[in-house]
Amino acid sequence: MLVTAAGTMRTLGYTAQVEKILEEHGIPYKVFEEVESNPSTATVELGVKLAREQGCDLIIGLGGGSAIDAAKAIASSAGLGIPILDLMREGMSKKGLPCIAVPTTAGTGAEVTHISVLTIKESKRKDGLRSPYNFPSVAIVDPSLTLGLPSYITAYTGIDALTHAVEAYTARAANPVSDLYARKAIILIKQYLRRAVFYGNDLEARKGMALASNLAGIAIAHAGTGAAHGIGMTVGGICNAEHGVVVGLALPTVIRFNLGTNLEKYKDVAELLGEETHGLSLRRAAMLAAEAVEALLADLNLPRRLGDIGVTEDLIPELMADTKTQRVWLNNSRLATDEEKEKLFRALL
Ligand SMILES: [Fe+2]
């Protein structure tokens, strides 16, 4: 079963391209093109129903992080015959159906992570299916599939990759292996993200970003993310905002909040993003990491505040209530109290 979103995937001819390959090889298939942005557990349930009715034995996820996360979840739930909400609550003890992930954006790294982020519509919450058995079996990363991506989506998905790399690099669970992936991803993003946004047909830049996204995905599969993703999960669930937009606008403020936990590493981030730190104090050099991200957001014309995407002060109690369920805060290098979390939200309004 081919799992994808309707609209762009059809218009760009990507869905037809996969259908053609399957037909040429005589492989019977069903297309499930119902995946929305911030996919819901209800959508996954629909996909699981179709996969089981049709006896599908392989799931292909084609698209951005939403399509791939949904495909992974459908593969797991349909293969095991266990409802998605139960899997999210109780985890998995073995693998479901095999899943082939084909990303058409460069940012989420969903093709190499074990997490499917899903929105539970009834409670307006984002939660994840997290299991080592939820990794796709195969990832096909073809940068030419990102050539048709509009500049705004290129920008916010690319910033998601940067946020993955910076958060994984400074997370509590960071380790020397994840650090290697995160550092290389930051270098590639510095080198290629502006190019990919400003001139979408630049294949070398698209290739650099596809690799950066993939490496940053591997980094978070090892080390997890942090507070910017805590904010992203909460705001994404309640306001249905684009994930990359939220985590990106939160990142500079989160870096400043976390700064004292590891000045050396934030200095590294500043340097990897091209900042000149020679002769500066360690603290001043580390601070440049936040400034470099702000400059990138400004260059890419991305929103800088939660207010820009419609989040208003009256939502703060609802946002704060949701943060209690987002475990990713525990992986942030600085353990935030409720008061500090609220301050972060207010600082971002
Ligand atoms: Fe992300």
Residues whose N, C-alpha, C, O or C-beta is under 5 A from the ligand:
A	BS01	LIG	D160
